[in-house]
Amino acid sequence: MKILAMSDTHGMYRLLENLPEADLLIHAGDSSIFGDEDEIIDFVEWFIDLPYRHKVFITGNHDFALHRDKVSDLPTNCYFLNFSIVELEGINVCGIPFFLERKNYVEGIDQFEAIGKSKIDLLVSHQPPYGILDYSDYYGHYGSPYLLRKVRELKPKCHIFGHMHEGYGKLGDGGILFVNCSLMGDSLERLSNPPILLEI
């Protein structure tokens, strides 16, 4: 399956033109700047209209209107994954939103544990795993140690994430392809990176 992955578009997604063909389009969170309902509605409308066979999106830390919420009336080829799994052409895709255990937010960990017993081929999260494409000069390594342990345990073929803009890129490690697809780089005024095309 050919996958086009992006995250951290922060309200600038409509500037993306001539996107490459793929079987599955993934947005790994932070579609918005302030996360209000109007921003989220505009993003979802844009995302639905894109001509991809399958589309998956999750929520990031900026997407407040989507936190603890569901999205209804999506087309049958578009999925909002919130601690949930969908099977697409034999590939089990699991999506989890932003959570950070160092701030004592344990609900996300409990929910992930509940679905983590299923076979996962492709994991989509907003936060990176600790120590993998998660470094910035300001924060240092800002990934999740818990998420790193779970990814090592679950062994998906691919883990797609964003959040740390400076960590953009791909890394193969332990038989897993890690992909930080943050389109926004150091500057908050432009999209610095292209979406990442990969195949699993």
Stockholm file with secondary structure:
# STOCKHOLM 1.0

chainA/1-200         MKILAMSDTHGMYRLLENLPEADLLIHAGDSSIFGDEDEIIDFVEWFIDLPYRHKVFITGNHDFALHRDKVSDLPTNCYFLNFSIVELEGINVCGIPFFLERKNYVEGIDQFEAIGKSKIDLLVSHQPPYGILDYSDYYGHYGSPYLLRKVRELKPKCHIFGHMHEGYGKLGDGGILFVNCSLMGDSLERLSNPPILLEI
#=GR chainA/1-200 SS CEEEEEBCCTTCGGGCCSCCCCSEEEECSCCCSSCCHHHHHHHHHHHHHSCCSEEEECCCTTCGGGTTCCCCSCCTTEEECSSEEEEETTEEEEEECCCCGGGTCCHHHHHHHHHTTSCCSEEEESSCBTTSSCEETTTEECSBHHHHHHHHHHCCSEEEECSCGGGCEEEEETTEEEEECBCBCSCSSSBCSCCEEEEC
#=GC SS_cons         CEEEEEBCCTTCGGGCCSCCCCSEEEECSCCCSSCCHHHHHHHHHHHHHSCCSEEEECCCTTCGGGTTCCCCSCCTTEEECSSEEEEETTEEEEEECCCCGGGTCCHHHHHHHHHTTSCCSEEEESSCBTTSSCEETTTEECSBHHHHHHHHHHCCSEEEECSCGGGCEEEEETTEEEEECBCBCSCSSSBCSCCEEEEC
//
